Amino acid sequence: MLEIDITLVATERILNIYQYTRYLFINNRYMYIVDYAGFKLLLITRSGDVELNPGPSDNGDYHALSLIHLNIRSIRNKMEYIKDNISDYDILCFSESHLTNTVADSSITLDDMNLFRKDFTDHSSGLVTYISNKFISSRRSELEIPSLHALWTHVKFYNASFLLCNIYRQPNAPVSFWTDLNIIIEKALETNEYIIIVGDINEDQLNTNNHRLKDILVINNLTNVISDPTRVTSNSATLLDPIIISDNINMAACGTIDVPNHISDHKATYIHTHLIKTTVSTSKKEGMELSKEQTSTN
C-alpha cells in the first residue's frame, strides 16, 4: 500500500487512509486506488481556513479567474436573475438550458460576454457557456461527440490557456457514457494539460458505490473540488454537479451557493483559480507510473 505521512494538529488522530482506498480490477489484477480528491478536500476542510461563500474576488488580482455553474432548468425566463446576481463571474456555465434554434442569441446575451450554446429540446438538456470578452475564447467542436451532451471551449487566460467542458448527463444515459467521457478527456489532455469540467452528471458523488467518475479522475490526474451536496430535498442530499480540474491547476476557492427554488432545485457551484500552480505537478504519464508502482508493491 501507498504510505502517506501527514501531520495534523496535536488534538487530531492520524486519519484512516483506508476509507479513501478502493480496489480496482485492471489488466487481470487488483490494484489499490486512493481517492486523492476526497482525501485532499478532507485535509482542506480540517484546516479551518476555507471561505465558504466568497463570491467573485474583488481584491484587484488581475490574474484570478472566477467560474460558476448552475443547472438552470430553462434559461429564457431567468436572464434577469442571472444579470442581477451572478453576471460578475468571468465564466458562467448553465446546464438544462432548454433552448432550441428558434431562440435567438440576442434574447440571452450578457454584456461583455461571448456566448456559446448547444441546444437539445425546449424541455430537456441544453448547455450555455458565457465567457468574458477579456479572454480569447473559441469553440472546440472536435471534442464534441454525439454520445455525450457536452460543450467544449478553449480559453486563453493571460499567459496560459485551458479547455473548458460544460456537460450534462441524462439520468437514463447508458453505461457507455463513462467510457466515452474518458476517451474525450484523454483526447483533450493530449492538446492541453489544463482542463476544467463542470455540469450536472446525475450521479451522486457522495455515494461511495458510485465509482465510475472517480476512476476516470484518478486515471487522468483530475480532481473534483466540490465536496458538499448540490441538490437537497426533504429526504436526500446528493452531489450531482462537480467541478473537475486538472491536478496542476491552482485552486484559490470553491464551493456551493444557494439559489431560489424558482430558479433551480440545484445549488450553484463555483471556483476561483489562478490556473497554474507555482510548483511542478505530476504529469499524467508520471501518475500512471505511480499507480503501477503502487500495484507492484502490494
C-alpha positions in Angstrom: 0.0 0.0 0.0 0.9 3.6 -0.6 2.2 5.2 2.7 1.2 8.8 3.3 2.9 10.8 6.0 0.8 13.6 7.2 0.9 15.9 10.3 -2.3 17.2 11.8 -2.9 19.4 14.8 -2.0 17.8 18.2 -5.5 17.0 19.1 -6.2 15.1 15.9 -5.5 11.5 15.4 -4.0 10.2 12.2 -6.7 9.9 9.5 -7.6 6.4 8.3 -6.3 6.4 4.7 -8.2 3.1 4.1 -11.5 4.9 4.0 -10.3 6.7 0.8 -9.0 3.5 -0.8 -10.7 1.1 -3.1 -9.8 -1.9 -5.2 -9.9 -1.6 -9.0 -9.6 -4.6 -11.3 -7.3 -3.7 -14.1 -5.4 -6.0 -16.5 -6.5 -9.1 -14.6 -5.2 -8.0 -11.3 -6.4 -5.9 -8.4 -4.7 -2.6 -7.6 -5.3 0.0 -4.9 -6.8 3.3 -5.9 -6.6 6.2 -3.4 -9.3 8.8 -3.8 -7.0 11.8 -3.7 -9.9 14.2 -4.3 -11.8 13.2 -1.1 -8.6 12.9 0.9 -7.3 16.3 -0.1 -10.6 18.0 0.4 -10.9 16.5 3.9 -7.5 17.9 4.8 -8.5 21.3 3.4 -11.8 21.4 5.4 -9.9 20.2 8.6 -7.6 23.2 8.3 -10.4 25.6 9.2 -9.1 28.2 6.7 -11.7 27.9 3.9 -14.1 30.7 2.9 -17.5 29.0 2.4 -19.1 31.5 0.0 -16.6 34.2 -1.1 -18.2 35.1 -4.5 -16.0 36.6 -7.2 -12.8 38.2 -6.0 -12.7 42.0 -5.8 -9.1 42.3 -4.5 -7.8 43.5 -7.8 -5.9 40.3 -8.6 -5.6 40.7 -12.3 -4.8 37.1 -12.9 -7.6 35.5 -10.9 -10.4 33.8 -12.8 -13.9 33.0 -11.4 -16.3 30.4 -12.8 -19.8 29.4 -11.8 -22.1 26.6 -12.9 -25.8 26.1 -12.4 -28.5 23.7 -13.6 -30.8 26.5 -14.6 -33.9 24.4 -15.6 -34.7 26.7 -18.6 -32.7 29.9 -19.0 -35.1 32.0 -21.1 -37.2 33.5 -18.2 -34.2 33.7 -15.8 -32.0 36.2 -17.5 -32.8 39.0 -15.1 -31.8 36.8 -12.1 -28.5 36.0 -13.9 -27.8 39.6 -14.7 -28.6 40.8 -11.2 -26.9 38.0 -9.2 -24.1 36.2 -11.0 -23.1 38.0 -14.1 -19.9 39.3 -12.4 -18.2 35.9 -12.8 -15.7 35.6 -15.6 -17.3 32.4 -16.9 -20.9 31.3 -16.4 -21.9 27.8 -17.4 -25.5 26.6 -17.4 -26.9 23.1 -17.9 -30.5 22.2 -18.8 -30.9 25.5 -20.7 -34.0 24.1 -22.6 -33.3 26.0 -25.8 -33.9 25.3 -29.5 -32.7 27.0 -32.6 -35.9 29.1 -32.6 -34.5 31.1 -29.7 -32.2 33.9 -30.9 -28.8 34.6 -29.3 -30.0 38.2 -28.8 -32.6 37.1 -26.3 -30.0 35.5 -24.0 -26.9 37.7 -24.3 -25.0 39.2 -21.5 -22.9 42.4 -21.7 -19.2 41.9 -22.3 -19.6 38.1 -22.6 -19.1 35.7 -25.5 -21.9 33.3 -25.8 -21.6 29.6 -26.7 -24.6 27.2 -26.7 -25.5 23.7 -27.5 -29.3 23.2 -27.8 -31.3 20.0 -27.3 -35.0 20.5 -26.8 -37.2 23.1 -25.2 -38.0 20.9 -22.2 -34.7 19.0 -21.6 -31.0 19.2 -21.6 -29.2 22.0 -23.4 -25.9 23.9 -22.5 -24.9 27.5 -22.4 -21.5 28.9 -21.6 -20.7 32.7 -21.2 -17.0 33.7 -21.3 -15.8 37.2 -20.5 -14.6 39.0 -23.6 -11.4 40.0 -21.8 -10.3 36.5 -22.6 -9.9 35.0 -26.1 -12.3 32.1 -26.4 -13.3 29.7 -29.1 -15.5 26.6 -29.6 -13.7 23.2 -29.7 -16.3 21.2 -31.6 -13.8 18.4 -32.4 -14.1 17.3 -28.8 -17.9 17.0 -29.0 -19.2 13.6 -29.9 -22.9 12.5 -30.4 -22.9 10.2 -27.4 -22.0 13.0 -25.0 -24.1 16.1 -24.4 -21.1 18.4 -23.9 -19.9 21.9 -24.9 -16.2 22.4 -25.2 -14.4 25.7 -25.4 -10.8 26.9 -25.4 -10.0 29.9 -23.2 -6.8 32.0 -23.4 -6.1 33.1 -19.9 -3.3 35.7 -20.0 0.0 33.7 -20.2 -1.8 30.3 -20.3 -4.8 28.6 -21.8 -7.2 25.8 -20.8 -10.0 23.7 -22.1 -13.5 24.1 -20.5 -16.2 21.4 -20.8 -19.8 22.1 -19.8 -21.6 18.7 -19.7 -25.0 17.3 -18.9 -25.6 13.6 -18.4 -29.2 12.5 -18.6 -30.4 10.2 -15.8 -31.1 7.4 -18.2 -27.7 7.6 -20.1 -26.2 4.3 -21.0 -23.1 2.9 -19.1 -21.1 3.7 -22.2 -21.3 7.4 -21.3 -18.4 6.8 -18.9 -16.2 5.1 -21.4 -16.8 7.9 -24.0 -16.2 10.6 -21.3 -12.8 9.0 -20.5 -11.9 8.9 -24.2 -12.7 12.5 -24.7 -10.9 13.6 -21.6 -7.8 11.8 -22.8 -8.1 13.4 -26.2 -8.4 16.9 -24.6 -5.4 16.3 -22.4 -3.3 15.5 -25.4 -3.9 19.1 -26.7 -3.9 21.0 -23.4 -2.7 19.9 -19.9 -5.2 22.2 -18.2 -8.9 21.3 -18.3 -11.9 22.3 -16.3 -15.2 20.3 -16.4 -18.4 21.5 -14.9 -22.0 20.4 -15.3 -24.7 18.0 -14.0 -23.7 14.4 -14.3 -26.7 12.9 -12.4 -24.6 10.5 -10.3 -24.2 11.2 -6.6 -20.6 11.7 -5.8 -21.3 11.3 -2.1 -22.4 7.7 -2.6 -19.3 5.6 -2.2 -20.8 2.9 -4.5 -20.7 5.4 -7.4 -17.1 5.0 -8.6 -17.1 5.4 -12.3 -16.4 9.1 -12.4 -13.9 8.7 -9.6 -12.0 6.1 -11.5 -11.8 8.4 -14.6 -10.4 11.2 -12.4 -7.7 9.1 -10.8 -6.6 7.7 -14.2 -6.3 11.2 -15.7 -4.9 13.1 -12.7 -8.1 15.2 -12.2 -9.9 16.3 -9.0 -13.5 17.1 -8.2 -13.2 20.1 -5.9 -16.8 20.2 -4.8 -17.5 18.2 -1.6 -20.9 19.4 -0.5 -24.4 18.4 -1.8 -25.6 20.3 -4.8 -29.2 19.1 -4.7 -31.0 18.9 -1.4 -34.6 17.7 -0.9 -36.6 16.8 2.2 -35.3 13.3 2.1 -32.0 13.4 0.2 -28.8 15.3 -0.3 -26.7 14.5 -3.4 -23.7 15.8 -5.1 -24.6 15.9 -8.8 -22.7 18.9 -10.0 -19.0 18.5 -9.6 -16.3 20.9 -10.7 -13.4 18.9 -12.1 -9.9 20.4 -12.6 -6.5 19.1 -13.7 -4.3 18.5 -10.7 -1.9 21.1 -12.0 -4.5 23.9 -11.7 -4.1 26.2 -8.7 -7.5 26.4 -6.9 -8.0 29.5 -4.7 -11.5 28.9 -3.5 -14.6 26.7 -4.4 -18.0 25.8 -3.0 -21.7 25.9 -3.5 -24.2 28.8 -3.4 -27.9 28.6 -2.6 -30.3 29.9 -5.3 -34.1 30.5 -5.0 -36.2 27.4 -5.7 -38.0 29.1 -8.6 -34.6 29.4 -10.3 -33.3 25.9 -9.7 -33.6 22.9 -7.5 -29.8 22.6 -7.6 -27.2 24.8 -5.8 -24.7 26.7 -7.9 -21.1 25.6 -7.8 -18.1 28.0 -8.2 -14.4 28.0 -8.4 -11.7 30.7 -8.3 -8.4 29.8 -9.8 -5.1 31.3 -10.7 -4.8 28.4 -13.2 -1.2 27.5 -13.0 0.4 26.1 -9.8 3.7 27.5 -8.8 5.1 24.0 -8.1 5.6 21.3 -10.7 2.8 18.8 -10.7 2.8 15.2 -11.6 2.1 14.6 -15.3 -0.5 12.1 -16.5 2.3 9.7 -17.5 4.0 10.0 -14.2 0.7 9.4 -12.4 0.1 6.2 -14.3 3.7 5.1 -13.5 3.0 5.9 -9.8 -0.2 3.7 -10.0 1.9 0.8 -11.4 4.5 1.2 -8.7 1.7 1.1 -6.0 0.4 -2.0 -7.7 3.7 -3.8 -7.8 4.4 -3.1 -4.1 1.1 -4.7 -2.9 
